[in-house]
Amino acid sequence: MTEDELVARIRERLRGVPDERILVGIGDDAAVWQPSRTNRSVITTDALVEGVHFDRALMSARDAGWRALASNLSDAAAMGARPVLATIALGFPPDTDPEWLLDAYDGIAELATRARCAVAGGDLTRAPAITFAITVVGEVRASNLKTRAGARPGDVVAVTGSLGASRAGLFVAKERPDPANDPAAANALAAFRTPQPRLREGRWLGASRSVRAMMDLSDGLSTDLARLCAASGCGAVVENVPVHPSARRIAELAGGDADPERWALDGGEDFELLVAIEKRAFAHLASRFRAHTGRELLRVGRITEEAGLRREDGAGIVASGWDHLR
């Protein structure tokens, strides 16, 4: 298959993805996009590399494509933004089966359609390993933009869902290849292979003045909460680690050193949202969040003046989540 033939077949895969504001799309030297006049643009780039971020032995091509886009969409959600546009640079070894690449684009197209995010083009190149380098552009009202830097002492720290299921799914993919009769294993695998970026939740939380800081949980609660605190010039006390029921079940089956709380703290790739919320508004906001999304806003702890992360008893928490340089 030639490069032009592969591009043409990729374009076919993306035919149903919304593209109302693309003036020039796939096939030219660059895309042309009609931006909104009233919103700010949020731009995020993420690269997923085979052998580092995903393993073809543990997931399908469709799942790998879905997961690659989900990582970027989650970053847009964390800013309170609506994703509107993506470009994808795809690198692959010369002996890669083109059908695997096209199946990966099926996964990208499915999630892009759900998110109403246009795919405007990108690039194809040879590479030592399959690599998805994706850029997503989002839009958000200036008043709704959230960053990591707004948390204040006394704020409640919360997450949009329980944690550790993705790490449990990694264990299942490696050690328990047949989850058919085990709902916990099936749920964990789904969390690992096809994570759901919290786009609706991010936009809703972004619209609240009581939400002071927000980021996505891609590298683990221990690491990402430390980052939010560092950006805000504060610390945090962790009162509760909300562990996903599937993570508890899989850890129980795994036995040995498997610790579901450590999976929730350090496992990463849950793609829930981590938020700092004004204390007096938390209960009311959590109630409205439940009514609006059907999900729970789970309290994790509180922001403190003293730097660093620690538990209620004063024991320190080491940031032990994912770090590309470690």
PAGU-576783 format. One record per residue (C-alpha): x, y, z; residue in three letters. Coordinates in steps of 0.02 Angstrom, whole numbers. Example, Ala and Ser with C-alpha at 12.3 -4.5 7.8 and 13.67 -1.06 7.14 Angstrom:
2
((615 -225 390) 'ALA')
((684 -53 357) 'SER')
//
This chain:
326
((0 0 0) 'MET')
((69 172 -46) 'THR')
((64 323 70) 'GLU')
((-69 406 -39) 'ASP')
((-174 249 -35) 'GLU')
((-159 239 155) 'LEU')
((-207 424 172) 'VAL')
((-359 394 61) 'ALA')
((-415 246 166) 'ARG')
((-387 345 328) 'ILE')
((-496 483 256) 'ARG')
((-633 354 226) 'GLU')
((-621 300 409) 'ARG')
((-649 480 465) 'LEU')
((-794 519 347) 'ARG')
((-925 519 486) 'GLY')
((-828 628 607) 'VAL')
((-901 805 625) 'PRO')
((-809 932 517) 'ASP')
((-926 1081 493) 'GLU')
((-791 1210 529) 'ARG')
((-650 1131 430) 'ILE')
((-625 1237 275) 'LEU')
((-479 1134 208) 'VAL')
((-449 960 277) 'GLY')
((-351 801 244) 'ILE')
((-253 800 82) 'GLY')
((-181 976 77) 'ASP')
((-20 1046 153) 'ASP')
((-113 1110 306) 'ALA')
((-288 1114 377) 'ALA')
((-392 1273 380) 'VAL')
((-511 1297 527) 'TRP')
((-643 1428 565) 'GLN')
((-618 1473 750) 'PRO')
((-747 1539 869) 'SER')
((-745 1726 897) 'ARG')
((-803 1717 1077) 'THR')
((-700 1578 1156) 'ASN')
((-520 1548 1200) 'ARG')
((-424 1407 1117) 'SER')
((-350 1268 1223) 'VAL')
((-212 1168 1137) 'ILE')
((-141 1004 1199) 'THR')
((-19 878 1124) 'THR')
((14 701 1181) 'ASP')
((121 562 1108) 'ALA')
((89 377 1136) 'LEU')
((230 260 1090) 'VAL')
((219 72 1070) 'GLU')
((315 -15 1209) 'GLY')
((300 138 1322) 'VAL')
((115 184 1325) 'HIS')
((34 33 1244) 'PHE')
((73 -145 1194) 'ASP')
((-7 -227 1043) 'ARG')
((-9 -392 1136) 'ALA')
((-125 -318 1268) 'LEU')
((-254 -226 1161) 'MET')
((-326 -217 987) 'SER')
((-278 -86 859) 'ALA')
((-448 -6 881) 'ARG')
((-419 8 1068) 'ASP')
((-246 83 1041) 'ALA')
((-318 218 928) 'GLY')
((-460 254 1050) 'TRP')
((-339 265 1196) 'ARG')
((-222 382 1102) 'ALA')
((-360 509 1069) 'LEU')
((-437 487 1242) 'ALA')
((-275 544 1323) 'SER')
((-284 710 1230) 'ASN')
((-471 735 1253) 'LEU')
((-449 711 1440) 'SER')
((-323 855 1444) 'ASP')
((-450 968 1357) 'ALA')
((-584 914 1481) 'ALA')
((-470 962 1625) 'ALA')
((-468 1142 1562) 'MET')
((-658 1149 1555) 'GLY')
((-647 1150 1365) 'ALA')
((-747 1071 1225) 'ARG')
((-632 983 1101) 'PRO')
((-663 1040 924) 'VAL')
((-515 988 817) 'LEU')
((-377 856 814) 'ALA')
((-226 823 705) 'THR')
((-134 657 711) 'ILE')
((47 618 667) 'ALA')
((64 430 648) 'LEU')
((235 347 645) 'GLY')
((259 161 610) 'PHE')
((393 35 558) 'PRO')
((393 -7 371) 'PRO')
((335 -187 403) 'ASP')
((176 -133 497) 'THR')
((16 -209 428) 'ASP')
((-83 -64 352) 'PRO')
((-244 -146 411) 'GLU')
((-185 -127 592) 'TRP')
((-162 59 562) 'LEU')
((-333 74 483) 'LEU')
((-413 -19 627) 'ASP')
((-329 104 745) 'ALA')
((-411 246 648) 'TYR')
((-579 160 671) 'ASP')
((-553 178 858) 'GLY')
((-501 360 837) 'ILE')
((-652 396 727) 'ALA')
((-773 315 850) 'GLU')
((-714 419 996) 'LEU')
((-697 578 892) 'ALA')
((-877 558 835) 'THR')
((-939 535 1014) 'ARG')
((-840 688 1068) 'ALA')
((-893 789 915) 'ARG')
((-710 826 882) 'CYS')
((-659 848 701) 'ALA')
((-501 764 637) 'VAL')
((-422 886 515) 'ALA')
((-271 787 458) 'GLY')
((-95 753 516) 'GLY')
((57 661 451) 'ASP')
((123 486 413) 'LEU')
((304 439 437) 'THR')
((419 291 464) 'ARG')
((471 265 645) 'ALA')
((557 132 751) 'PRO')
((392 96 840) 'ALA')
((209 139 813) 'ILE')
((184 315 879) 'THR')
((27 421 891) 'PHE')
((68 607 913) 'ALA')
((-99 696 929) 'ILE')
((-140 879 949) 'THR')
((-314 930 1006) 'VAL')
((-384 1105 1000) 'VAL')
((-526 1147 1119) 'GLY')
((-633 1299 1153) 'GLU')
((-686 1372 1319) 'VAL')
((-760 1534 1380) 'ARG')
((-632 1641 1467) 'ALA')
((-735 1636 1627) 'SER')
((-740 1445 1625) 'ASN')
((-557 1410 1595) 'LEU')
((-480 1305 1734) 'LYS')
((-296 1274 1769) 'THR')
((-195 1184 1902) 'ARG')
((-145 1345 1986) 'ALA')
((-302 1407 2076) 'GLY')
((-315 1296 2230) 'ALA')
((-317 1382 2401) 'ARG')
((-295 1319 2579) 'PRO')
((-459 1248 2644) 'GLY')
((-522 1193 2473) 'ASP')
((-594 1019 2458) 'VAL')
((-498 899 2344) 'VAL')
((-613 783 2246) 'ALA')
((-614 668 2095) 'VAL')
((-749 628 1968) 'THR')
((-740 440 1996) 'GLY')
((-654 300 2090) 'SER')
((-477 253 2041) 'LEU')
((-366 104 2004) 'GLY')
((-474 14 1876) 'ALA')
((-355 48 1732) 'SER')
((-207 -21 1828) 'ARG')
((-312 -173 1873) 'ALA')
((-354 -190 1688) 'GLY')
((-169 -194 1646) 'LEU')
((-148 -338 1768) 'PHE')
((-296 -430 1691) 'VAL')
((-229 -404 1514) 'ALA')
((-62 -478 1564) 'LYS')
((-115 -616 1682) 'GLU')
((-299 -661 1654) 'ARG')
((-333 -669 1466) 'PRO')
((-513 -734 1482) 'ASP')
((-624 -611 1580) 'PRO')
((-786 -675 1504) 'ALA')
((-859 -742 1667) 'ASN')
((-790 -607 1781) 'ASP')
((-879 -438 1776) 'PRO')
((-740 -355 1879) 'ALA')
((-609 -413 1754) 'ALA')
((-715 -354 1607) 'ALA')
((-741 -183 1688) 'ASN')
((-556 -166 1726) 'ALA')
((-508 -212 1547) 'LEU')
((-629 -83 1479) 'ALA')
((-554 50 1592) 'ALA')
((-380 5 1530) 'PHE')
((-416 -14 1345) 'ARG')
((-556 111 1311) 'THR')
((-550 245 1447) 'PRO')
((-689 375 1446) 'GLN')
((-627 556 1448) 'PRO')
((-738 658 1563) 'ARG')
((-783 792 1436) 'LEU')
((-960 828 1496) 'ARG')
((-902 831 1676) 'GLU')
((-757 947 1637) 'GLY')
((-865 1074 1549) 'ARG')
((-993 1071 1689) 'TRP')
((-861 1092 1824) 'LEU')
((-773 1226 1723) 'GLY')
((-932 1330 1724) 'ALA')
((-933 1337 1915) 'SER')
((-845 1479 2004) 'ARG')
((-828 1365 2156) 'SER')
((-707 1254 2060) 'VAL')
((-538 1337 2083) 'ARG')
((-419 1213 2001) 'ALA')
((-434 1059 1891) 'MET')
((-325 932 1801) 'MET')
((-342 756 1734) 'ASP')
((-277 601 1822) 'LEU')
((-163 523 1693) 'SER')
((-8 486 1797) 'ASP')
((-86 433 1963) 'GLY')
((-167 526 2108) 'LEU')
((-6 539 2209) 'SER')
((89 619 2064) 'THR')
((-50 727 1992) 'ASP')
((-110 796 2159) 'LEU')
((71 843 2197) 'ALA')
((77 936 2031) 'ARG')
((-85 1029 2065) 'LEU')
((-19 1080 2237) 'CYS')
((148 1136 2166) 'ALA')
((61 1243 2035) 'ALA')
((-50 1320 2169) 'SER')
((90 1346 2297) 'GLY')
((10 1236 2430) 'CYS')
((-2 1058 2495) 'GLY')
((-139 932 2531) 'ALA')
((-199 807 2659) 'VAL')
((-270 645 2585) 'VAL')
((-415 587 2692) 'GLU')
((-482 452 2577) 'ASN')
((-422 358 2423) 'VAL')
((-577 310 2322) 'PRO')
((-533 137 2254) 'VAL')
((-635 66 2111) 'HIS')
((-728 -95 2159) 'PRO')
((-652 -185 2010) 'SER')
((-478 -141 2070) 'ALA')
((-517 -212 2242) 'ARG')
((-585 -373 2166) 'ARG')
((-439 -398 2046) 'ILE')
((-311 -363 2183) 'ALA')
((-398 -491 2292) 'GLU')
((-386 -620 2153) 'LEU')
((-206 -573 2117) 'ALA')
((-151 -598 2296) 'GLY')
((31 -574 2341) 'GLY')
((86 -392 2342) 'ASP')
((-62 -327 2242) 'ALA')
((-127 -173 2334) 'ASP')
((-284 -90 2264) 'PRO')
((-250 73 2357) 'GLU')
((-77 84 2280) 'ARG')
((-155 52 2110) 'TRP')
((-274 198 2143) 'ALA')
((-134 312 2207) 'LEU')
((1 270 2081) 'ASP')
((-74 169 1938) 'GLY')
((-126 314 1827) 'GLY')
((-224 319 1665) 'GLU')
((-392 327 1752) 'ASP')
((-428 492 1661) 'PHE')
((-544 553 1797) 'GLU')
((-536 737 1841) 'LEU')
((-452 803 1998) 'LEU')
((-530 963 2065) 'VAL')
((-505 1088 2205) 'ALA')
((-673 1159 2262) 'ILE')
((-715 1299 2381) 'GLU')
((-755 1215 2548) 'LYS')
((-923 1296 2582) 'ARG')
((-986 1253 2407) 'ALA')
((-932 1071 2399) 'PHE')
((-1088 984 2467) 'ALA')
((-1207 1084 2356) 'HIS')
((-1093 1066 2204) 'LEU')
((-1078 878 2231) 'ALA')
((-1267 862 2240) 'SER')
((-1290 960 2079) 'ARG')
((-1150 862 1995) 'PHE')
((-1239 699 2037) 'ARG')
((-1403 764 1968) 'ALA')
((-1323 829 1809) 'HIS')
((-1204 686 1767) 'THR')
((-1268 536 1864) 'GLY')
((-1094 518 1940) 'ARG')
((-1024 550 2113) 'GLU')
((-900 687 2153) 'LEU')
((-790 595 2278) 'LEU')
((-699 688 2417) 'ARG')
((-514 645 2429) 'VAL')
((-450 773 2554) 'GLY')
((-413 957 2577) 'ARG')
((-288 1087 2522) 'ILE')
((-167 1152 2654) 'THR')
((-45 1296 2672) 'GLU')
((96 1175 2713) 'GLU')
((179 1105 2557) 'ALA')
((184 920 2518) 'GLY')
((61 775 2524) 'LEU')
((20 682 2683) 'ARG')
((-114 576 2762) 'ARG')
((-224 624 2908) 'GLU')
((-101 545 3030) 'ASP')
((41 652 2961) 'GLY')
((126 513 2862) 'ALA')
((199 579 2700) 'GLY')
((140 521 2529) 'ILE')
((275 499 2397) 'VAL')
((228 543 2219) 'ALA')
((253 371 2141) 'SER')
((147 379 1985) 'GLY')
((206 379 1804) 'TRP')
((360 483 1763) 'ASP')
((440 472 1590) 'HIS')
((612 510 1662) 'LEU')
((607 381 1800) 'ARG')
//
